[in-house]
Amino acid sequence: MYRYFENKQELLAKIFIKVADALALGIQPLLASSLAPEEKLRRTIQELLRTIGENVALFTVFYSEEADLPPRLRAEVAEVRLRFVANVERILNDGIRQGAFRQIDGKLIAYAIIGMCAWMHKWYTPEEARLEDVTAMFVGLIERGCLAPRGA
């Protein structure tokens, strides 16, 4: 292992970055699509929760060790995280401009959504809840908080 990685922090950061990059790349076609902002947000949340739900152990270890990453690796992780936040913020801001979402702070809500979803690693187990049910509840909660009233 140490032939390829300096230490466990580097290995952990690279794994996290690979998973986060796959997530970010996975939603690129969605961002470029002509889907309504509501559907883009819904699918982004579904993809985020699926990725976390299927990699709970990785996210649990990563978040418990993240504070100990050296500055260079912390910066790499932050860059990937910021790209994902920017994509979610773009979906929200597009939806605000189109009248699909209420007048909200896109960046703040993007962080709130990602934080809400990321915390799932603390409590989620497939034995306790089906990932599909958790996803449906999260999507519903977020939609009710973001969607503009009908006719607005």
Long-range contacts (C-beta under 8 A, 24 or more apart in sequence): 8-65, 9-65, 9-68, 9-69, 9-70, 9-73, 10-73, 12-61, 12-62, 12-65, 12-69, 13-69, 13-73, 13-74, 13-76, 13-77, 15-58, 15-62, 16-58, 16-62, 16-77, 16-80, 17-76, 17-77, 17-80, 19-51, 19-55, 19-58, 20-77, 20-80, 20-81, 20-84, 21-80, 22-51, 23-47, 23-48, 23-51, 23-84, 24-80, 24-83, 24-84, 24-87, 26-51, 27-87, 31-87, 31-90, 31-91, 36-98, 36-100, 37-91, 37-92, 37-94, 37-95, 37-98, 37-100, 37-101, 38-95, 38-100, 38-101, 38-143, 38-147, 40-91, 40-94, 40-95, 41-88, 41-91, 41-92, 41-95, 41-142, 41-143, 41-146, 42-139, 42-143, 44-87, 44-88, 44-91, 45-113, 45-117, 45-135, 45-138, 45-139, 45-142, 46-135, 46-139, 48-114, 48-117, 49-117, 49-120, 49-131, 49-134, 49-135, 49-138, 50-131, 50-135, 52-117, 52-118, 52-120, 52-121, 52-124, 53-120, 53-124, 53-126, 53-131, 53-134, 53-135, 54-131, 56-120, 56-121, 56-124, 56-125, 59-118, 59-121, 60-121, 60-122, 63-118, 63-121, 84-114, 85-110, 85-111, 85-114, 86-110, 88-113, 88-114, 92-146, 95-146, 99-148, 99-152, 100-147, 100-148, 101-146, 101-147, 101-148, 102-146, 102-147, 102-148, 102-149, 102-152, 104-146, 109-145, 109-146, 113-142, 116-142
